[in-house]
Amino acid sequence: MAVVSSLLRRFNSPTIPSLCSLTSSSYHSFSTQCFTQRTASLSLPTEPPPVPKKIPFSVTTHGVTRQDPYRWMRNTNDAAFLDHLHRENSYAQAFMSDTETLRRNLISEMKTRIPAEIVTPPERWGQWLYRQYIPRGKEYPLLSRRLEENAETNWLSVLDWNQIAEQFGYVHVGVCRVSPDHNYLAYTVDPKGNERFLLQIKDLRSGCLVPRLEVDGVVSLAWALDGVSLFYTVVDEHQRPHRVVVTNVESDGGGDTVVFSESDSSFCVDITSTKDGKFVTINSNSRTSSEVYIVNAEKPLAGLRRARERVPGVQCFLEHHNGFFYILTNAHTDAASEWSGEGYYLSRCLVEEVESSEWQVVFCPDDDVVIQDMDMFNDYLVLFFSKNGSPMLCSIDMPMKANTKHMEDLNPWYFPLPADSCSVAPGSNHDFQSSVYRVVLSSPVIPDTIIDYDVSRRSFSVVHQEGRVIDDLDTSTPWYSADHSTDNNDRTSEGMPEWEELSDAYVCERQEVSSHDGVKVPLTILYSREAWKKSESPGMLIGYGAYGEALDKSWCTNRLSMLDRGWVIAFADVRGGGGGDFSWHKSGTGSLKLNSIQDFIYCARYLMDKGYVHRHHLAAIGYSAGALLPAAAMNMHPSLFQAAILKVPFVDVLNTLSDSNLPLTLLDHEEFGNPNIQTEFQSILGYSPYDNIRRDVCFPSMLVTASFHDSRVGVWEGAKWVAKIRESTCHDCSRTVILKTNMSGGHFGEGGRYAQCEETAFDYAFLIKVMAYHNNR
């Protein structure tokens, strides 16, 4: 796996004025006709929606007093709150009762697209081959293995997610780590959905668990070279990983040793092993800064060394190769004085000199290149980067020389990629000695495809595509010229492998939308060539825009059910999310968060102006921190969308960021701002959806989902939002706002591949119903 790890995220200058105080003259004027009049045929429950109790509560911050009569919902043990959630679920089911046939049809369509069984191509790791396999009729995968030299032996089960689901009634496996000698599997499992993971150790020789090592509150794992010493991190009372412990899995107990503790509550601790297994790195990370400590994996109890003292805004990620540490960092040092970029460059140092003030610069990227990650092997290094916003990968032979001015001086091999833009994710790639690097490619119109790049031969093979296996298809002829002097954007179809893509049936367009300040926002638009009708089709706009995370636009067969019904599905890569440039994230954080919301609004306008969707048939969808976008946009412009789906929504932003006892809050101060600082308080108050709901206006129909055991976004956020919407806005419109709470799951839900079909069918049926759009296809 690549070395740069994402921190836990909430899947979360001048004062910004309140959204509601902004004039709408800059935006389109939409019909103010009551939504229920536009959907007069909508079937509504005979009973009114639930009305929760109100308990007066006020809080004054920086001279501003806010009323919050639903604050009591934060007590999830309150019987009245539990009763309210059950009544909301009953109302949601009653509201959706007339969609049962539609939902059954959608579920049937989605399930028919799922292969009965799925087998991934095996990956070599030492003398073993590992693979994932979803048996016929099962929801979840199992990890299995066999010795490479004995092809006649059966595959042995390493871990079966289905058994975990049967044991706990829920399954969420956090991390899995096989010991260097392949004798043990260490893994973490969340048995309740609250992301408090339980460490379990399985002896792969006997198939039995090691009973004494069931430790609660474990997040990350790393093995020492002896194959019996295991490092793990444990959380504090706020679920912050703050301590590193090492244990011997074969001892009789009492041998656990604390090797590191992080006292700064704005930092989380993560551990990993270098790819060659010779070092364990302890990484103490905030959202924007990091500090790395190093443990010799041959001597796990010999103490640790700090690579470099933490500096605000400086990050570093470390790998090892042949006596050198290779470091991705953004530190501005004398050695990197000629580099003026904001992202990472590659440096190195001898192992014994890691604590020195200056590391050797290997190279700094060109202005149009942003390095994102690296993966180290015995004979080469793989770099993940973007060039002019397009994802790219290359390999560089190891060992490499330092002080080269440009990456080109290291004779990189650029991995051939499809001509159409796609997402690129690394495979497991555990074997340090392997010359083959595996990646997974995907796009809105290309099913997930596994590619093996043979770095030694500079060739590649397509070994698997979702729905079919390709038998050793040798495609040594690249998809575009691989000549090192050739621009990687010069792509041709010569040598294109015979794989399935759906561009003949579906259109995937990439447009750039001018936002409120003239910045160009990428917008990906997907629709069916046959079913789409210009200016008549309904559509949905999806956004995220937080933590620098790229919006997931990978292949999803469930979407075909909506595309085939004439729907348009659009993805807005707004500021605050991932982009080719690190500044894209920064320009949508803190006091600049309004940029993210404005980008989302302007993308919605673009879809209407250009005729991609009907002016009154656009829905907005946001997940977790991404739900802030449609929620804030609806406050600012209530008639912009006909409908919205907010899933585990982060909408009570100001109250959540003001409570340091909640998980992630202190970390999120770097992303959204700190309400204890007056200017930042005013900024957050200006867009916080819960604090800006407009009174006596017509709001779109809304499906809000929540999970009772969610530790990232409290279940009360969605409940408070719905209660206040119903209290404040048009009485008739608010009857089409429903809250659906998963009483047993966590932030990521709980379903396997079939259960996900049921959840998605519910969402799609809601949109079809409230759009009052019917197609007899």
N, C-alpha and C positions, 0 to 999 in steps of 0.2 A: 504494500500500500504506500501511497505517497506520504510525505513527511508532514506537510502542513495540515493541522487538524482544525476543524471548525469548533468554536466554543459552543456551549449550550446557548440556544437562541429561542426567543419567544415568538416551531414551525408554527418576538418583540422588537451679540449683534443687535440690530434694532429689534424692538418688540414687534412680533407678528400680530396684527389686529385680529379680532375674533372673526371667524369665517362668516358668521351671520351678519357682521357689520360691513362686509365687502359688498359693493354694488354688483348687480348682475349685468350691468350694461356691457361688460366685456364678453359676455357669454350669450349664447343663443337664448331667445325667449321661447320657452316651451309652454304648452297648454297648462293652465292652472285648473282645468276641469278635474273634479274629484276622480281619483283612480277607480273607485267603485262604479262610477257612472260609465267609465270607459270599459269596464268589465262587468256589465250589468248581468250577464248570464252566469256569473261566478256563483257556484254553489257554496253557501256558508253554513256553518253549524247553527242549529236552532238556539243553542245556549250561547250566551255571551262569553268572551274570553275571561280568564281568571283575573281577579283584582286582588293583589296582595295588600297586606296591611302597610301602613305608613307610620313610622316612628320618627318624630321630629329630631333632627340632628343638624348641627351647623358647625362649620370649622372656618376659622379666620387665619389666613396666611398672607403676610405682607400687606395687611390692611384690607384684603379682599375677603368677604364673607360669602361662603357657599352653603346652600342647603342640600342635604342628602338624606331624604326620608327613607331610602332603601338601603342604607348602610348596614342595617341589621342582617341583610342577606349574607354577609361575609361569615356569619356563624353557621357553618354548614351542618352543625349538630342540632340546630334549632328545628324542632318538630314542625313548626309552621313553615319553615323554608322547604323541608322535604315534602310536605303536603302540597305546597305551591308548585314545586317542580312536577309532581305527579299530575296535578290538575292541568298544568301547561302541556304535558305530554298527551293527556286525554284530549285536550282541545286541538292539538296538532293532528292527532289521529282522526278526529272528527272532521277537521278541515280537509284532510286528504282522503277521506273515505270514498269519494267519487272517482278517485284515481287508481283504485285497486287493479282494475283490468289493464289500464295503461302501465302500471308498475310491473305487473306480471309479464306483459309483453316486452318491456324494456329489459327486465331481468333475463328473460329467455333469449333475447337477442345477444345480450352481453355474454351469457354463459356459452352460447354456441360458438363464440369466437375464441374461447379459452381452450387450448389443447387439453385432452383428457389427462395426459401426463407430460411433464416437462423434465428434460435432462440437460444440464449444461455440460459442455465439453470438459473433460477432466483437465486439471492443472497439475503439473509435476512439481513436487516439493521434496527434494532429497530422493529417497528410494520409493516414495509413495506417490500415488495419484489421488487427488481429491476432487470431488464433484458435488454439486447440489442436485437434488432430485425431488420433484413433487409427484408422488404416486397418484395413480388414477383415483379420482373421487375425493382426494384429500385437499384440505384448505392450505396447508403449510408445507414448506420444504423439509427435507432432511439432508444433513451433511454426511457423506459416506466416503470411504477410501478403500484402496487395495494396493498391494505391492506392485510396482511397475513391472518387475521381472516375471511375475506370474499372472499372465493374462487370463488364465483359466479359473482363477479363484473368484469367489463371490465378493461383491462389494460389501464392506462392513459398515454398519451404522456408527457414526461418530456422535451425532446429535440429531434428535428428531423433534422438531417444533410441534408436531401434532401430539406427541406424548406430553409435552409441557402444557399445551392447551387443555388436554384431558385432565391433567393434575390440578391446574389452578383455575380452569374455566376462562382463562385469558392467557395470551402469550405476547411477550415483548422481550426478545433477547437483545441485550445491549451490545456486548463484545464477546468474541470467542478468540482464544489464544491457545494454539497447540504448542507444547513444550519443544525445545530444540531437538530432543531425542524422540519425539513423537509418541511418548508414553502417556502423557497426560493432556487433557483438555480443560482449560480454565474458561469459564464463561459466566456471564451475569444475566439474571432473569428478573423481570419486574412482574411479580405475581398478582398485583392489584390494579395497575394502571397509574399509580402515583409516581412512577419513575424512581422509586426507592428500590434499587437493585440488590438482589441476593447473589453473593458469590458462591458458585458451586465448582467442585473439581471432580472430574471423571477420570478414573484410571482406564485408559483405552485398552490395556491388556486384559483386564477382567470385565470391563464394561460396568463397573460399580462406582458409585460416588464415594468420595472421601468424606465421611460424615462430620468430622470435627471442623471442617473448613467451610461451613455455611455461614459466611459473614454478611451482615446486613449493611446497606448503604455504600456499596462499592460501585465505582464508576469506570476506572480504566485499569488495565492489567499489563504486565510485562514480565517475561521469564528471564532469569539469569542463565548463563551457559551451562550450569550443572544440571539443568532440567528438573530440579526439585525446589529451587528458591524462586518464589513468586512475589513480585512487587504488586501492590494494589493501592488505589486511593480510596479514602473513605470521606463521607460528607459530614458536615456539621449540622446543627439544628435547622439551618436554612437551606439544606440540600446543596451546599457549596462544597465541592471537593477541596479539602484543605490539608489533608495529611497523607503521607506515603508510609506504608507499612510493608515489611518483607517477612515472609513466613516460609518455613520448610514443610512441604506437603507430605513428607514421609516421617516427620517427627511426631512424637506422641502428645504434643501440646506444650504450651508455655514458651515457644520459641519465637513468637511474633515480636518484631523490633520496629519501632518508629524511626524512620530515617530522615524525615523532613516534615515540617509543619509550616503553613503559610498563615500568618496572623492578619495580613491585610485583607479585609472582607471584600475588597473590590477585585481580588485576584482569585482565580480558580486554578487548581493543580491538575495537570494531565501528565501521564507517563507513557513512554513508548520505548521500543528497542531500536537501535540502529539496524539497518537491513542485514548487516553481517553478524548481528547478535553480540558484538563485542562490548557494547556499552548500552546502559539504560539511561535515557534522558528524562529528567524531571523538569517539566515546563510549567512555570507559574505565569498565567496569562490573564490580563484584563482584556477588554474589547480592543484596545489599541496598543498595549505594551506587553512585553514578555521578558522573562528571565529564565535561563537554562542552567540546570545543574547536571553533572555527569557522574555516573557510577560505573566503575569497572565491572562488567558482567562476569568476569572470572573471579572477582572478590566482592561479592554482594554486600558484605558487612564491613568493608574496609573504608567506608566514608565516601563523601561526595565532594566534587569541586564545582565551583561556580564559573560558568564560561565568561560572563561579563555582568557587571552590576546593572540593574534595571534603570532605564531612562524613559521618562514619559514619551509616548509616541513611537518608541523604537521597538521593533520586533525582530526576533531571530529564530531560525529553525535549523537544526543541525543533523548532519549525517556523517558517517565515518567511512574512510577508504584508505587502506594501506598506510596507516600511521598519520593520516591527515583528517582533520575535521573539515567538512565542506559546509558552509553556512549561507543560507539565504537570509539577508537582513536588509533593512532600510536605513541603517545607521549612517549618518553623515560624519565621516571621519577624514583625517588628513589623507589617508590612502585612497579615499574615494572623492577627493576634492574636485575632480573634473566632472563628476556626475551631479546633475541637478534635478534628477527625477524624484518622485515620491514613492515609487514602488520598491521592489526587491532587486538587489544585485547579488552576484555570487562571489563569496570570498572563501578563504581557507586559512588554516594554520596547522602546525604540527600539534599532535596531541599534547605534548608537554608544554606547549606555549599557548594553550587555549585561554589562559587568564591574562595574557598580555594585552596591552592597550591597543595594539594595532594588528589587524589581520591582513593577510595579503588579498588584494582584489584579483579575482580571476578574470571577470569581465563585468562591465556595466551594460545594460541593454540599450539599444537605440531608442530614440524618442517615441517611435511608434510601436514599441514592444513593451509589454507588461508581463513580467515573470510571475507565475501564480503558484507553482509547486515544483518539487523535484522528487525523483525516485532513484536510489543508488543500487548499482549492481557491480559485480566483480570486474566486468569488462567495459562497462558504459554507465553513463548517467542519462536519465530521461528528464527533460524539462517540459513542464506544462506552461504555456504562455499564450498571450493573445497578441495579434498584430493587426493594427487598425480595427480592433474590435472583434476579429475573427479568431476562434480557438485554434491552436496549433500545438503540435508536439514535435520534439526532435530528440535524437540521441547524440551524445558526445562520447567519444572513446575515452576510457580511463586507462592509466592516469592522465591527467591533463596538466598543462603548464599554466602558471599564473601570469598576471600582468599582461594579458592580451587585451587589446583595445576593444575588440568586437567579437561577438559570438562566432561570426563567420570565420575568424582566424583559427577556430578549433575544429573546423571541418565537420559541422553537424550534419546528420541525416534527418531531413524533415519527413516525418511520417506522412505518406499519402493519405488524404482524406477525401470524402465525397465532394463533388462540386457544390452541392447545396449545403448551406450552413447546418450544423448539427451540434448536439452536445457530445462531449467526449469525457468518459469516466474511466479511471483505471480499473483493471481487474484486481484479483488478490495479489498476484505477482510476488509470492513469498520467497521463491527460490533465488537466493543471492547469486548462484552460479549460472542461472539460466541465461541463454542468449535470446530468448523469445519473450517479448513484452506484449501482454494482453490488454486490450481496451474494449469498452462497450460504446458503440456509436448509436445515436438515436436522433430522430427529428420528428416533427409533427406528422410527416408523411413517410417516414422510413421506420419500419419496425426495428426494435432493439437488435443490434447486430454485433457479434463478437469477432474481433479482428486480432490475429496473432501477427505481430511484427517481428520478423527474424532480423535482429540488429546486425548479426555477423554477416549475413548474406544481403542485407538491405533489400529484403523482399517481404511480402506479407501474404496472408491467407485469410479468407473469410471462412470461419469454422462453424459459425452458428448464426441463424437468424430466427427471431421469434416465430414459432409455428413450423420450423423445419430445420433439419441439420444438413450441412453441406459437407460432403465427404472430401476433405483435404483438397479444396479447390485452390490450386496454385495460381496466384495472380502476381507473379514477379514483375510483370509489366505494370508500372504505376498508373494511377488514374489521371495523373497529370505529370508533367515533366519533373523528375526528381533531380535534375541537374542543379548543383549547389548554387549556381549563379542565377538560377531562374526564380523569379518572384513567385511565392507560393500561391498567389491569387491567380496565376496563369494556369487554370485547370482545364483539362480537356476530357472528353469521354473515351478517348482511346484506352483500351485495356480495362474498361469498366467491367467488374465481375457481374455475373448473372445473379443478381439478388432481387428480392421483391421490393419494389417501392410503389407507392400509390399515387404518384403525381399525375397519372393519367385520369384518375377518378376524383382527386381532390387537389385543390389549389392551395399552396402555401406562399403567401406574399409577405415581403418584409418592406415596410414603409418607414419613413421618418416623419414625425409629427412635430411641428413648431409649437413649443409650449408658450406660456405667458411671457417669458423673457427671451424668446427666440431660440432657446436651446432645442436641438433636435432629439426627440425621444423615439427610440426604436419601438415599432409596433408590428407584431407578427399576426397575420390574418389568415385564418384557415376556413375553407368552405368547399362544398361539393360542386363540381362542375355542372352536374345534372340538376340538383335540387335547389340551388341558390337562385334567388330572384332579386335583381337589383332594386334597391329602395323599398323592397317589400319583406325581405326575410327578417326574422328575429335574430338576435345575437346575444352573446355574453362576453363581457370584458373582464379579464382576470389580471390581477396585479398583486405584487408583494411589496417591494421597495424598502427593505430593511436589512441591517447587518451586513451589507455588501454581498448578500446571497443572490445568486442568479435565479430568475424565475424558471421553474421547471416547465419546459416545453417538449419534453420527450414523448415518444410514441405512447399512445393510450387507446386501446381498442374500444373502450367504453364510449369515447367521444363520437365514434361512427354513428351511434344511434341518433345523436342530435344533428350531425352533419347530413345524414341521409334524410332527415326531416326538414332540411332547408335552413338549419341554423348556421350562423357564423360564430366561430370561436376565435377571440382575439386576445393576445397577450401583450400587456403594456410593460415594458422594461423601464419603469420610472426611476428617477433618481432616489438614492438611498439603497438600491439593490446592487446587484453585480453588474459591472460593465467592463469594457476593455481598459478603463482608466480608474485608478484608485480614487481620483477626485469625484467620480460618479457617485460613489457611496457617500463621501463627505458632504457633497452638495445636497443631500437629502436627509441630513441628520441635524439634531439639535435645533438651533434657531432657524435652520433652513428646511425644516420638515415640510413646510407648506409647499415647497417645490414638488415633493412627491405627490401631494394631493392635486396640485394644479396640473401636473403632467397627466395624471389619471383622467381628470376632467377633459383636458384637451384631446386626449386620445378618444374619449367617448364622442366628443364633437366631430372628430375627424371621421369616425365610422359612419355617422349620420350624414355629414356634409358630402362625402364621396359616394353615398348610396350603398354602402356595404350592408347597412341595416335600416329597417323602418324607423322613422323618427321616434315612434312611441313603443318600440319593441326591443329595447336594449336593457339587458340585465347586467348587474355588477356582482362580481364574486371576489371575496377576500378571505384568506385563511390566516388565523392567528394574528401576528403583527400586521399582516397584509390586509386584514379586515378594517384597519384604521382608514384605508384609502376610500372604499365606498361609503363607509359610515360618515366620514368627514365631508365627502363630496355631497352626500344626501342632505346633510345639514346646510351646506352652502347653497345647494341648488336642488331642492326636493323633487322637482319634476324632471330631472335629467334622466333618471332611470325609471323604468316601469316596474322592475323587481330587483331584489338583491338577495344573495345568500352570504351570510356571515358565519363562518365556521370557527368554533372556539375563539371568538373575537376578542382582541385586545382593544377595548373601546373605553374603558374607565381609566384612561391613561393617567390623568393627573392624580387621582386617588391612589392608584397602584404605585406610581413613582414616588409618592410621598410616604409610603410605608416600607421602611427598611427591613421589616421583619419578614417580608415576602421573598421567596426565592427569586433570584435574577435582578431584583430592583437595583442594587448598588451597581451591578454590571451595566444595567440599562441606562444609568445616568450618563454614560459615555455616548450612548446611541441617541437618546431622546432629550436629555437634559436633566438637571437636578433642580427640583422645585424649591429646595432650600435657598437657592440663589434667585434673587428677585427677578432679574431679567429673564432667566430661564423659566421661572414660574409663569411669567406673563406670556412667554412664547408657547408653552405647553397649554396654558389656559385658552389660548387663541384657537387651537385646533382640536383639543380633547373632545371626542365625539359625545361622550356622556354629558359634558358640561355645555354643549352648544346646540342642543335639540331645540328647534324652533316651535313655538306654540301656535296652535290653531292653523296649521298648514296641512296639506295632503302629502303624506309620505308614501313611497312605493310599498308594494307587497314585499314581505320579508320572511325568509326562513333563517332563523338563528339557531345554531347548534352549539351544545356545550357538553362537557364531560365532567362527571361528578368528581372524579379523582384527579383531575388535571392539576398538576403542580406548577405549570408554566403560566397558564392564564386561568385565574380562579373561575369556578363555575358561576359565581355570583355576577361576573362582568356581563355575560349575555343576559342573565335574568334581570339585572338592574336596568340594562339598556332597553329591553322589551317593555318592562314595567313603566319606564319613563316615557317611552314612545307612546304607549297606550294612554298614559295620563295627559300628555301634552298635545298630541297632534289630533288631526281630524278623527272623530269617533268612528265614522264608517270605514275609513281607510285602515284604521288600526285593527279592525277585525280580520284583516288579511295578513297580519303580522303574527307568526307562530314561533314558539320556542320548543325545540326538541332536545332533550337532555339524555345522554347515555349515562345511566345510573351506575354502570359497572366499569366503564372504560376510562382511559386517560387521554392525554393531549393528542395522541396519534390514532385514537380509535382502537379497535380490537380485532377487526375482521381479517380473515384470510382472503384468498382470491375470490371466492364465491360470495362471502359476506360483503366484500367491497362492492360487488355488483348491486346488492340490495340497497346499500347506502347511496350509491350514485343514482340508481333508478329513482329513489325517493326525491333526491335533489332535482333531477331532470323533470320528473312528473310535476313537481311544484312549479317549475318555470313554465312548463307547457300549459298548466292550468291557469296561472295568473296572467299569462300573456294572452289568454283567450285566443290562441293560435292553434288551429287544428289542420293537420294534413292527412289525407286519407291514404297515404302511401302504405 
